[in-house]
Amino acid sequence: SKVFKWNFFSDVSPRDECVDQLKEQLQSCTSSSFHASLFHSDFKQHLTALESLAEFTNQSQNRNVLLSSLDLILKWIALRFFDKNTTVLMKCLEYLDSLFGLLSDVDYVLHDVEASSFLPFLITKVGDPKDVVRKQARSLIRRACSIHPAPKVYSYISEGVKAKNSRQRTECLEEMGCLIARFTVSICPPKGIAFIGSHISDRDSSVRSAALNVLVEVYRFEGDRMYRLAGNLSEKDQFIGGESEEGGRRRGEGAERGIDARSRAFGARKAKGFVCQSGSEERDQQNGGRCERDRLGFEGNSRRFDGRSYSDSGCIPTRKRMEGSFEFTRNRIAGETSVRVGRGGKDERR
């Protein structure tokens, strides 16, 4: 009979012919009662099947049988990822945790067929709405590097960045940064850095921030060569990336002083567009010394943009919202006075 490839898209339901083929393959190596539980319409039967599978896996005498049918087991678990039942999903992830531990203990390496029939579907779970599912999925992806070559795992994750789900794109980018920090930039394919750089302009702020953090990790290993590897970035993206890399360099030199957290938070703000472009000094003069970003309430008196800080220009913006009123104060610049606006909209000049 014809053998169908297990290559349906991870964001749509599995094809019927693939499911029927898996049923037939598992029927030849499982008991009738266990087979019935595997493909029962009641999720409680799936839980029963998972319990039986866990008991079978924990028995050392069944190890050879388990490894010979590993691709079929992983395919069945991949099918369960399409179910809406959270209990079954968590049981599957718990079983995978113990299975990966066993495979790692015996130095087993997943075959490409086994990995391709399962890893793409596991990666979709990092975009799950439930935080507990995302954390468990990311933990399993990291453990997968011990039973499958890390560059291949990285390749599957980079494919996950192409998803429509912005949460999945963010989580995959963050995981790519973790793998680069763990295995160096050599884990990336030739055009992998340019692919990451393309997400600096993503419409979602979380994705942009995650992409910037990955480039920070790349910069730690490659230095200024990162800009060439990142490809054709726009002038704005280059500026934002440059500021992030400066933060990354400060992290490497003074993480013990807490610069790590500050630079990451600073990079997230830049990813949201709180960055003064070139020519800001000229605009400051036209606007009475007020930076264009002041109206956003960005407290940047100690931040440096275009080689100068807000304190250099005497512009220290603050903004407070309370009981329907806001207060906007500005230092005296070229003889101007500060303005305080009250709840009634009345200006009080001093």
C-alpha positions as CSV (number, residue, x, y, z in Angstrom):
1,S,0.0,0.0,0.0
2,K,1.0,3.6,-0.5
3,V,3.0,5.2,2.4
4,F,1.9,8.8,3.1
5,K,4.5,11.3,4.3
6,W,3.9,12.7,7.8
7,N,4.3,16.3,6.5
8,F,0.9,18.0,7.1
9,F,1.1,21.6,8.4
10,S,1.4,22.0,12.1
11,D,-1.4,24.6,12.3
12,V,-4.1,22.5,10.6
13,S,-5.8,19.2,11.5
14,P,-3.9,16.1,10.4
15,R,-5.0,14.5,7.1
16,D,-7.3,11.5,7.5
17,E,-5.0,9.3,5.4
18,C,-2.1,10.0,7.8
19,V,-4.2,9.1,10.8
20,D,-5.5,5.9,9.1
21,Q,-2.0,4.9,8.2
22,L,-0.8,5.4,11.8
23,K,-3.7,3.2,13.1
24,E,-2.7,0.4,10.8
25,Q,1.0,0.7,11.7
26,L,0.3,0.7,15.5
27,Q,-2.1,-2.2,15.2
28,S,0.7,-4.6,14.2
29,C,2.7,-3.8,17.3
30,T,0.2,-3.2,20.1
31,S,-2.6,-5.2,21.8
32,S,-6.2,-4.8,20.7
33,S,-7.2,-3.1,24.0
34,F,-4.3,-0.7,24.0
35,H,-4.9,0.1,20.3
36,A,-8.5,0.8,21.0
37,S,-7.6,3.2,23.8
38,L,-5.1,5.0,21.6
39,F,-7.7,6.0,19.0
40,H,-10.8,6.2,21.1
41,S,-13.0,9.3,20.9
42,D,-13.2,9.7,24.7
43,F,-10.2,11.6,26.1
44,K,-10.3,9.5,29.2
45,Q,-9.2,6.6,27.1
46,H,-6.3,8.6,25.9
47,L,-5.3,9.2,29.6
48,T,-5.5,5.5,30.2
49,A,-3.3,4.8,27.2
50,L,-0.7,7.3,28.4
51,E,-0.6,5.7,31.8
52,S,0.0,2.3,30.2
53,L,2.6,3.7,27.9
54,A,4.5,5.3,30.8
55,E,4.5,2.0,32.7
56,F,5.8,0.2,29.7
57,T,8.5,2.8,29.1
58,N,9.8,2.5,32.7
59,Q,10.4,-1.2,32.4
60,S,14.0,-1.8,31.2
61,Q,13.2,-5.1,29.5
62,N,10.9,-3.3,27.1
63,R,13.6,-0.8,26.0
64,N,14.4,-2.4,22.6
65,V,10.7,-2.7,21.7
66,L,10.1,0.9,22.7
67,L,13.0,2.1,20.5
68,S,11.9,0.1,17.5
69,S,8.4,1.8,17.6
70,L,9.6,5.2,18.8
71,D,8.6,7.0,15.6
72,L,5.0,5.7,15.9
73,I,4.7,6.7,19.5
74,L,6.0,10.2,18.7
75,K,3.5,10.5,15.9
76,W,0.6,9.5,18.1
77,I,1.6,12.1,20.7
78,A,1.8,14.7,17.9
79,L,-1.8,13.9,17.1
80,R,-2.8,14.6,20.7
81,F,-1.3,18.1,20.3
82,F,-4.3,18.9,18.1
83,D,-6.8,17.9,20.8
84,K,-8.4,20.7,22.9
85,N,-8.1,18.8,26.2
86,T,-5.5,20.4,28.4
87,T,-5.3,17.4,30.7
88,V,-4.3,15.1,27.9
89,L,-1.8,17.6,26.6
90,M,-0.1,18.0,30.0
91,K,0.0,14.2,30.4
92,C,1.7,14.0,26.9
93,L,4.3,16.6,27.9
94,E,5.0,14.8,31.2
95,Y,5.5,11.5,29.4
96,L,7.8,13.2,26.9
97,D,9.9,14.5,29.8
98,S,10.5,11.0,31.1
99,L,11.0,9.6,27.6
100,F,13.6,12.2,26.7
101,G,15.4,11.4,29.9
102,L,15.5,7.7,29.0
103,L,16.7,8.4,25.5
104,S,19.4,10.6,26.8
105,D,20.6,8.0,29.4
106,V,21.1,5.4,26.7
107,D,22.7,8.0,24.3
108,Y,20.0,7.5,21.8
109,V,20.0,10.0,18.8
110,L,16.7,10.7,17.1
111,H,16.6,9.8,13.4
112,D,15.6,12.6,11.1
113,V,12.4,10.8,10.4
114,E,11.5,10.6,14.0
115,A,12.4,14.2,14.6
116,S,10.6,15.6,11.6
117,S,7.4,13.8,12.5
118,F,7.3,15.2,16.0
119,L,9.4,18.3,16.7
120,P,7.5,20.8,14.5
121,F,4.4,20.0,16.4
122,L,6.0,20.3,19.8
123,I,7.3,23.8,18.8
124,T,3.8,25.0,18.2
125,K,3.1,24.5,21.9
126,V,5.4,27.3,22.8
127,G,2.7,29.6,21.4
128,D,0.0,28.0,23.6
129,P,-2.1,30.5,25.6
130,K,-1.4,28.7,28.9
131,D,1.9,29.6,30.5
132,V,2.4,26.1,32.1
133,V,2.2,24.5,28.6
134,R,4.7,27.0,27.1
135,K,7.2,26.5,29.9
136,Q,7.0,22.7,29.6
137,A,7.3,22.8,25.8
138,R,10.4,25.1,25.9
139,S,12.0,22.8,28.5
140,L,11.4,19.8,26.2
141,I,12.8,21.7,23.2
142,R,16.0,22.3,25.1
143,R,16.3,18.7,26.2
144,A,15.8,17.7,22.6
145,C,19.3,19.0,21.9
146,S,20.7,16.1,23.9
147,I,19.0,13.5,21.7
148,H,19.1,15.3,18.3
149,P,21.8,17.5,16.8
150,A,21.4,21.1,18.1
151,P,21.7,22.8,14.6
152,K,18.8,20.7,13.4
153,V,16.7,21.6,16.4
154,Y,17.6,25.2,15.8
155,S,16.4,24.8,12.2
156,Y,13.0,23.5,13.4
157,I,12.7,26.4,15.8
158,S,13.5,29.0,13.1
159,E,10.6,27.5,11.0
160,G,8.4,28.1,14.0
161,V,9.2,31.8,13.8
162,K,7.2,31.9,10.5
163,A,4.0,31.2,12.3
164,K,1.1,33.6,12.4
165,N,0.9,33.3,16.2
166,S,2.9,36.3,17.5
167,R,3.4,34.5,20.9
168,Q,4.9,31.6,19.1
169,R,7.2,33.9,17.1
170,T,8.3,35.6,20.3
171,E,9.0,32.3,22.2
172,C,10.8,30.8,19.3
173,L,13.1,33.8,18.9
174,E,13.8,33.8,22.6
175,E,14.7,30.1,22.4
176,M,17.0,30.8,19.4
177,G,18.8,33.3,21.5
178,C,19.2,30.7,24.3
179,L,20.7,28.2,21.8
180,I,23.1,30.7,20.4
181,A,24.3,31.6,23.9
182,R,24.7,27.9,24.6
183,F,26.3,26.7,21.4
184,T,27.6,30.0,19.9
185,V,26.7,31.4,16.5
186,S,28.0,28.3,14.7
187,I,24.5,26.8,15.4
188,C,22.9,29.2,12.8
189,P,22.7,28.4,9.1
190,P,24.5,30.9,6.7
191,K,21.5,33.2,6.4
192,G,20.2,32.7,9.9
193,I,21.3,36.0,11.3
194,A,19.7,37.9,8.4
195,F,16.4,36.0,9.1
196,I,16.6,37.2,12.7
197,G,17.3,40.8,11.7
198,S,14.2,40.8,9.5
199,H,12.0,40.6,12.6
200,I,13.3,43.9,14.1
201,S,10.5,45.5,12.1
202,D,7.8,43.0,13.1
203,R,4.4,44.6,13.8
204,D,4.4,43.0,17.3
205,S,6.5,44.7,19.9
206,S,7.3,41.5,21.8
207,V,8.7,39.9,18.6
208,R,10.8,43.0,17.9
209,S,12.2,42.9,21.4
210,A,13.0,39.2,21.2
211,A,14.7,39.7,17.9
212,L,16.9,42.4,19.4
213,N,17.9,40.2,22.2
214,V,19.0,37.5,19.8
215,L,21.1,40.0,18.0
216,V,22.7,41.0,21.3
217,E,23.7,37.4,21.8
218,V,25.1,37.3,18.2
219,Y,27.1,40.5,18.9
220,R,28.7,39.0,21.9
221,F,30.4,36.4,19.7
222,E,30.8,38.3,16.4
223,G,31.1,42.0,17.4
224,D,30.6,44.5,14.6
225,R,30.5,41.6,12.1
226,M,26.9,41.1,13.3
227,Y,25.8,44.0,11.1
228,R,27.1,42.4,7.9
229,L,25.5,39.0,8.9
230,A,22.2,40.7,9.6
231,G,21.8,41.7,6.0
232,N,20.2,44.9,4.6
233,L,18.7,46.6,7.7
234,S,17.0,49.9,7.4
235,E,18.6,53.0,8.9
236,K,16.2,52.9,11.8
237,D,16.7,49.2,12.4
238,Q,20.5,49.6,12.4
239,F,20.3,52.4,14.9
240,I,18.0,50.4,17.2
241,G,20.2,47.4,16.8
242,G,23.3,49.4,17.5
243,E,21.9,50.7,20.8
244,S,21.0,47.2,21.8
245,E,24.4,45.9,21.1
246,E,25.9,48.7,23.2
247,G,23.6,47.5,26.0
248,G,24.8,43.9,25.3
249,R,28.4,45.0,25.6
250,R,27.7,46.7,28.9
251,R,26.0,43.5,30.1
252,G,29.1,41.4,29.3
253,E,31.4,43.9,31.1
254,G,29.3,44.6,34.2
255,A,26.6,42.0,34.7
256,E,27.6,41.8,38.3
257,R,26.6,45.4,38.8
258,G,23.1,44.8,37.5
259,I,23.6,46.2,34.1
260,D,22.1,43.1,32.6
261,A,18.5,43.9,33.7
262,R,18.8,47.6,32.7
263,S,20.1,46.9,29.2
264,R,17.4,44.4,28.5
265,A,14.7,46.8,29.7
266,F,16.3,49.5,27.7
267,G,16.4,47.3,24.6
268,A,12.7,46.6,25.0
269,R,11.9,50.3,25.1
270,K,13.9,50.9,21.9
271,A,12.0,48.0,20.3
272,K,8.8,50.0,20.9
273,G,10.2,52.9,19.0
274,F,11.3,55.2,21.8
275,V,14.4,56.2,19.8
276,C,15.5,59.6,18.6
277,Q,16.6,59.5,15.0
278,S,19.5,61.4,13.4
279,G,18.8,65.1,13.2
280,S,17.0,65.2,16.5
281,E,19.2,68.1,17.7
282,E,17.9,70.3,14.9
283,R,14.3,69.3,15.7
284,D,15.0,70.2,19.4
285,Q,16.0,73.7,18.4
286,Q,12.9,74.1,16.3
287,N,10.7,72.8,19.1
288,G,12.1,75.1,21.8
289,G,14.6,72.4,22.9
290,R,12.0,69.7,23.4
291,C,12.8,66.3,22.1
292,E,10.1,64.8,19.9
293,R,9.9,61.8,22.3
294,D,9.2,64.0,25.3
295,R,5.5,64.0,24.6
296,L,5.5,60.2,25.2
297,G,6.7,60.7,28.8
298,F,9.9,58.8,28.3
299,E,12.2,59.4,31.3
300,G,15.5,59.4,29.5
301,N,17.7,62.0,31.3
302,S,20.4,59.4,31.7
303,R,20.0,57.7,28.3
304,R,22.2,58.6,25.4
305,F,20.9,59.0,21.8
306,D,23.0,60.3,18.8
307,G,26.0,60.9,21.1
308,R,24.3,63.1,23.7
309,S,22.0,62.7,26.6
310,Y,18.8,64.5,27.5
311,S,20.6,66.1,30.4
312,D,23.1,67.6,27.9
313,S,20.3,69.5,26.2
314,G,18.6,70.4,29.5
315,C,15.5,68.5,28.6
316,I,14.3,66.1,31.3
317,P,10.7,65.1,30.6
318,T,8.4,63.7,33.2
319,R,4.7,62.9,33.1
320,K,2.3,61.8,35.8
321,R,-1.4,60.9,35.5
322,M,-3.5,61.3,38.6
323,E,-7.3,61.9,39.0
324,G,-7.8,62.9,35.4
325,S,-5.0,65.5,35.3
326,F,-1.5,65.4,34.1
327,E,1.6,67.3,34.9
328,F,4.3,68.1,32.3
329,T,7.4,70.0,33.5
330,R,10.4,71.0,31.5
331,N,13.7,72.7,32.4
332,R,14.3,76.3,31.5
333,I,15.7,76.4,27.9
334,A,16.6,79.7,26.2
335,G,14.7,81.7,28.7
336,E,11.4,79.6,28.5
337,T,9.4,78.9,31.6
338,S,8.0,75.6,32.8
339,V,4.2,75.1,32.4
340,R,1.9,73.3,34.8
341,V,-1.5,72.2,33.6
342,G,-4.2,71.5,36.2
343,R,-7.4,69.6,36.1
344,G,-9.3,72.6,34.7
345,G,-6.9,73.0,31.9
346,K,-5.7,76.3,33.3
347,D,-2.0,77.2,32.7
348,E,0.0,78.5,35.5
349,R,3.3,80.1,34.4
350,R,6.0,81.0,36.8
